[in-house]
Amino acid sequence: MLPPIIRLLRPKQWSKNVFVFLPLFFDKKFTDVNLLALTALCFVIFSLAASAVYCLNDILDRKADAQHPVKCKRPIASGAVSVGAGWAAMALCALLAVGLTLWLIPDLIWLLLGYMALNVAYSLWLKHVSLIDMLVVASFYVMRVLAGAITGDIVPSQWIVVMTFLLALFLVLGKRRDDVMIQAETGTTVRRGIANYNLQFVNMTLTLVATVTIVSYMMYTMSDEVATRFGSNYVYCTAVFVLAGILRYLQLTIVENRSGSPTKVLFRDRFIQLCLLGWFITFLVIIYL
């Protein structure tokens, strides 16, 4: 068990920041040690920025979290970490993120500040506005991809931006479905905006976004532009892993009701882990071998 102050920073959530590596990977620069090291620093910076926002979010939501069946165990909601310590941790992480960026990746500073500002707006207001809350969270993933592109001096393709947004929106919908289920079963309102969602709407929207994501990915893998860029007509082979991964997540969400945290799903579900590994290895062979 991690110490409460470390759990407050939510290190498991740092896995979301692997999206900063995607532009480097798809631009065939993953073997450039200098760019890889710089992108790793970008990963650290966004992890610090995310931890600062998590601290703020837990401070602001401590009363609501205390009523949640799972979130009540968070360090501040449970009383394991004081509000004062939470503010101090937030300030330290934010200062380190901004300081490292200005020192080593100055071109990234405006995107980082925009990311942090949007996160603050989300914590204070936007997460309570239905639909907007999901679109904002999905945009955070796109901003991570753009951060990786800026760090590696890469022009990101329209495909990587669109696919990142769709996949993120799909995962967020699964999490919102979990919130709807908790409210229906316990009567606990986990967030104000959830009142404008119901199970039927979330299930329909989840299916719609899953379909659009799969179709978009198939179009991506079979486009002439992608075949020319990677020098291969076999990019479509990666689609089987995307399809299998999405179907498994739908199964976990709709059948098993285990979609509360996409990060927990990633760390615990062996099937999805194998899908991600298979997708990565297949792309690695296509791009680099």
C-alpha positions as CSV (number, residue, x, y, z in Angstrom):
1,M,0.0,0.0,0.0
2,L,1.4,3.4,-1.0
3,P,1.6,6.2,1.5
4,P,-1.5,8.4,1.5
5,I,0.4,11.5,0.1
6,I,1.6,9.4,-2.8
7,R,-1.8,7.9,-3.5
8,L,-3.1,11.5,-3.6
9,L,-0.9,12.1,-6.7
10,R,-2.5,9.0,-8.3
11,P,0.6,7.6,-9.9
12,K,-1.4,4.8,-11.7
13,Q,-3.2,7.6,-13.7
14,W,0.2,8.6,-15.1
15,S,-0.3,5.8,-17.6
16,K,-2.6,8.0,-19.6
17,N,0.4,10.2,-20.5
18,V,1.9,7.4,-22.7
19,F,-0.1,9.2,-25.4
20,V,2.7,11.7,-25.6
21,F,4.9,9.0,-27.2
22,L,2.4,8.3,-30.1
23,P,3.7,11.0,-32.5
24,L,7.2,9.8,-32.0
25,F,6.3,6.2,-32.6
26,F,4.2,6.8,-35.7
27,D,6.7,9.2,-37.2
28,K,9.4,6.5,-37.2
29,K,11.5,8.3,-34.7
30,F,11.1,6.0,-31.7
31,T,14.7,4.8,-32.1
32,D,16.1,8.4,-31.8
33,V,17.5,8.3,-28.3
34,N,17.6,12.1,-27.8
35,L,14.0,12.6,-28.9
36,L,12.9,9.6,-26.8
37,A,14.6,11.0,-23.7
38,L,13.0,14.4,-24.4
39,T,9.6,12.8,-24.8
40,A,10.1,10.9,-21.6
41,L,10.6,14.2,-19.9
42,C,7.4,15.4,-21.5
43,F,5.7,12.4,-19.9
44,V,7.1,13.4,-16.5
45,I,6.0,17.0,-16.9
46,F,2.4,16.0,-17.8
47,S,2.3,13.5,-15.0
48,L,3.3,16.2,-12.5
49,A,0.6,18.6,-14.0
50,A,-2.0,15.8,-13.8
51,S,-1.1,15.1,-10.2
52,A,-1.5,18.8,-9.4
53,V,-5.0,18.7,-10.9
54,Y,-5.8,15.5,-9.0
55,C,-4.9,17.2,-5.7
56,L,-7.1,20.2,-6.6
57,N,-10.0,17.9,-7.6
58,D,-9.8,15.9,-4.4
59,I,-9.7,19.0,-2.3
60,L,-12.8,20.5,-4.0
61,D,-14.7,17.2,-4.1
62,R,-13.8,15.9,-0.6
63,K,-17.3,16.1,0.7
64,A,-18.9,14.5,-2.3
65,D,-16.2,11.8,-2.4
66,A,-16.9,11.0,1.2
67,Q,-20.4,9.8,0.1
68,H,-19.1,7.7,-2.8
69,P,-18.7,3.9,-2.2
70,V,-15.2,3.9,-3.8
71,K,-14.0,7.5,-3.8
72,C,-14.5,7.7,0.0
73,K,-11.2,5.9,0.3
74,R,-9.3,8.7,-1.4
75,P,-6.6,10.3,0.9
76,I,-8.3,13.7,1.5
77,A,-11.9,12.4,1.6
78,S,-10.9,9.7,4.1
79,G,-8.9,12.2,6.2
80,A,-5.6,10.4,5.7
81,V,-4.2,13.6,4.1
82,S,-5.1,17.1,5.4
83,V,-6.4,19.8,3.1
84,G,-3.3,21.9,3.8
85,A,-1.0,19.1,2.7
86,G,-3.1,18.6,-0.4
87,W,-2.7,22.3,-1.4
88,A,1.1,22.0,-0.8
89,A,1.4,18.9,-2.9
90,M,-0.6,20.6,-5.7
91,A,1.6,23.7,-5.7
92,L,4.8,21.7,-5.7
93,C,3.7,19.5,-8.6
94,A,2.5,22.5,-10.6
95,L,5.7,24.5,-10.0
96,L,7.9,21.5,-11.0
97,A,5.9,20.9,-14.2
98,V,6.1,24.6,-15.3
99,G,9.7,24.9,-14.2
100,L,10.9,21.8,-16.1
101,T,9.0,22.9,-19.2
102,L,10.5,26.4,-19.2
103,W,14.0,25.0,-18.6
104,L,14.1,22.1,-21.0
105,I,11.1,22.2,-23.4
106,P,10.1,25.9,-23.6
107,D,8.0,25.4,-26.8
108,L,5.6,23.3,-24.8
109,I,4.8,25.9,-22.2
110,W,1.6,27.4,-23.7
111,L,0.1,23.9,-24.3
112,L,1.0,22.9,-20.8
113,L,-0.6,26.0,-19.3
114,G,-3.7,25.5,-21.5
115,Y,-3.9,21.9,-20.3
116,M,-3.7,22.9,-16.7
117,A,-6.1,25.8,-17.1
118,L,-8.7,23.6,-18.8
119,N,-8.3,21.0,-16.1
120,V,-8.9,23.7,-13.4
121,A,-12.0,24.8,-15.3
122,Y,-13.1,21.2,-15.5
123,S,-12.7,20.7,-11.8
124,L,-14.5,23.9,-10.9
125,W,-17.4,23.9,-13.4
126,L,-17.2,21.9,-16.6
127,K,-17.4,18.5,-15.1
128,H,-20.9,19.3,-13.9
129,V,-22.1,20.2,-17.4
130,S,-23.4,17.1,-19.2
131,L,-21.9,16.2,-22.6
132,I,-19.3,19.0,-22.2
133,D,-17.7,17.1,-19.4
134,M,-17.0,14.1,-21.6
135,L,-15.8,16.2,-24.6
136,V,-13.4,18.0,-22.3
137,V,-11.9,14.8,-20.9
138,A,-11.5,13.4,-24.4
139,S,-9.7,16.6,-25.4
140,F,-7.2,16.1,-22.6
141,Y,-5.9,13.0,-24.4
142,V,-5.6,14.9,-27.7
143,M,-3.6,17.6,-25.8
144,R,-1.2,14.9,-24.7
145,V,-0.7,13.8,-28.3
146,L,-0.1,17.4,-29.4
147,A,2.4,17.8,-26.5
148,G,4.4,14.8,-27.8
149,A,4.3,16.2,-31.3
150,I,5.6,19.6,-30.1
151,T,8.3,17.9,-28.1
152,G,9.5,15.9,-31.1
153,D,9.0,18.7,-33.6
154,I,6.5,16.5,-35.5
155,V,3.4,17.5,-37.4
156,P,0.7,15.1,-36.2
157,S,-1.6,13.5,-38.8
158,Q,-5.3,14.2,-38.7
159,W,-5.8,10.5,-38.1
160,I,-3.9,10.3,-34.8
161,V,-5.9,13.3,-33.5
162,V,-9.3,11.9,-34.5
163,M,-8.6,8.4,-33.3
164,T,-7.3,9.6,-30.0
165,F,-10.4,11.7,-29.4
166,L,-12.8,8.9,-30.4
167,L,-11.1,6.3,-28.2
168,A,-10.9,8.7,-25.3
169,L,-14.6,9.5,-25.6
170,F,-15.4,5.8,-25.7
171,L,-13.5,5.2,-22.5
172,V,-15.1,8.3,-20.8
173,L,-18.6,7.0,-21.7
174,G,-17.8,3.7,-20.0
175,K,-16.9,5.6,-16.8
176,R,-20.1,7.7,-17.0
177,R,-22.1,4.6,-17.3
178,D,-20.6,3.4,-14.0
179,D,-21.6,6.7,-12.4
180,V,-25.2,6.2,-13.6
181,M,-25.2,2.6,-12.3
182,I,-24.0,3.8,-8.9
183,Q,-26.7,6.5,-8.7
184,A,-29.4,4.0,-9.7
185,E,-28.3,1.4,-7.2
186,T,-27.4,3.5,-4.2
187,G,-29.2,6.8,-4.7
188,T,-25.9,8.6,-4.3
189,T,-25.2,11.5,-6.7
190,V,-21.6,11.1,-7.6
191,R,-21.5,14.3,-9.8
192,R,-24.1,16.9,-10.5
193,G,-24.0,16.5,-14.2
194,I,-24.9,12.8,-14.0
195,A,-28.6,13.8,-13.5
196,N,-28.8,14.5,-17.3
197,Y,-27.7,10.9,-18.1
198,N,-29.5,7.7,-17.9
199,L,-28.6,4.1,-18.6
200,Q,-30.4,4.0,-22.0
201,F,-28.7,7.1,-23.3
202,V,-25.3,6.0,-22.1
203,N,-25.6,2.6,-23.6
204,M,-26.8,4.0,-27.0
205,T,-24.1,6.6,-27.0
206,L,-21.4,4.0,-26.0
207,T,-22.5,1.8,-28.9
208,L,-22.5,4.7,-31.3
209,V,-19.0,5.9,-30.4
210,A,-17.7,2.3,-30.5
211,T,-19.1,1.9,-34.0
212,V,-17.7,5.2,-35.2
213,T,-14.3,4.4,-33.7
214,I,-14.1,1.0,-35.3
215,V,-15.2,2.3,-38.7
216,S,-12.8,5.2,-38.5
217,Y,-9.9,2.9,-37.6
218,M,-10.7,0.6,-40.5
219,M,-10.7,3.6,-42.9
220,Y,-7.4,4.7,-41.4
221,T,-5.7,1.4,-41.9
222,M,-6.9,1.0,-45.5
223,S,-6.2,4.6,-46.7
224,D,-3.6,5.1,-49.4
225,E,-2.1,7.9,-47.4
226,V,-1.3,5.6,-44.5
227,A,0.0,2.8,-46.8
228,T,2.4,5.3,-48.4
229,R,3.5,6.8,-45.1
230,F,4.4,3.4,-43.6
231,G,5.5,1.7,-46.8
232,S,3.1,-1.2,-46.1
233,N,-0.3,-2.5,-47.2
234,Y,-0.7,-4.6,-44.1
235,V,-1.6,-1.9,-41.6
236,Y,-5.2,-3.3,-41.6
237,C,-3.9,-6.3,-39.7
238,T,-3.8,-4.1,-36.6
239,A,-7.5,-3.6,-36.7
240,V,-8.2,-7.1,-35.2
241,F,-6.6,-6.0,-32.0
242,V,-8.6,-2.7,-31.9
243,L,-11.9,-4.5,-32.6
244,A,-11.2,-7.2,-29.9
245,G,-10.1,-4.6,-27.3
246,I,-13.3,-2.5,-27.9
247,L,-15.5,-5.5,-27.7
248,R,-13.9,-6.6,-24.5
249,Y,-14.3,-3.2,-23.0
250,L,-18.0,-3.2,-24.0
251,Q,-18.3,-6.6,-22.4
252,L,-16.7,-5.4,-19.1
253,T,-19.0,-2.3,-19.2
254,I,-22.4,-3.7,-20.2
255,V,-22.2,-7.3,-19.0
256,E,-19.9,-7.2,-16.0
257,N,-20.4,-3.5,-15.0
258,R,-16.7,-3.1,-14.4
259,S,-16.0,0.2,-16.3
260,G,-15.5,2.5,-13.4
261,S,-11.9,3.3,-14.1
262,P,-10.3,2.7,-17.5
263,T,-6.9,2.7,-15.8
264,K,-7.9,-0.1,-13.5
265,V,-9.3,-2.1,-16.4
266,L,-5.9,-1.6,-18.2
267,F,-3.9,-2.9,-15.2
268,R,-6.2,-5.8,-14.3
269,D,-7.7,-7.2,-17.5
270,R,-5.4,-9.6,-19.2
271,F,-7.4,-9.8,-22.4
272,I,-7.2,-6.0,-23.0
273,Q,-3.5,-6.1,-22.1
274,L,-2.9,-8.8,-24.8
275,C,-4.8,-6.7,-27.3
276,L,-2.6,-3.7,-26.6
277,L,0.5,-5.8,-26.8
278,G,-0.5,-7.4,-30.0
279,W,-1.4,-4.0,-31.6
280,F,1.9,-2.5,-30.5
281,I,4.0,-5.4,-31.7
282,T,2.2,-5.6,-35.1
283,F,2.7,-1.8,-35.7
284,L,6.3,-2.1,-34.5
285,V,7.0,-4.8,-37.2
286,I,5.1,-2.8,-39.9
287,I,6.8,0.5,-39.1
288,Y,10.3,-0.4,-38.1
289,L,11.2,-3.8,-39.6
